[in-house]
Amino acid sequence: PKLAWVFKQLMEPERLLTFRVPWTDDNGNARINRGYRIQYSSALGHYHGGLRFHPQLSHGSIRMLGWEQTLKNAITGFPLGGSRGGSDFDPM
């Protein structure tokens, strides 16, 4: 209750980008993939996180992974904020 404002602030990302990438495959077919980048609290430092490429990647899964990265950085003592990015592109 006393520190509830901290969780409210951390639950909402500072920045959320959604974009699409149109491209043509080797067979000449037009394709479109979605990309995401989420950045949570930068109170501890600049953003740090990884990339995920998976055909079933969604906005919700990137939010969850970014939140986990924020907590991981804070708990382990890294002076970094949390972020995550990715696309529904299948690299295989």
Secondary structure as UniProt FT lines:
FT   TURN            2..3
FT   HELIX           4..11
FT   STRAND          15..24
FT   TURN            26..27
FT   STRAND          30..39
FT   STRAND          47..48
FT   STRAND          51..53
FT   TURN            55..56
FT   HELIX           59..76
FT   STRAND          81..87
//
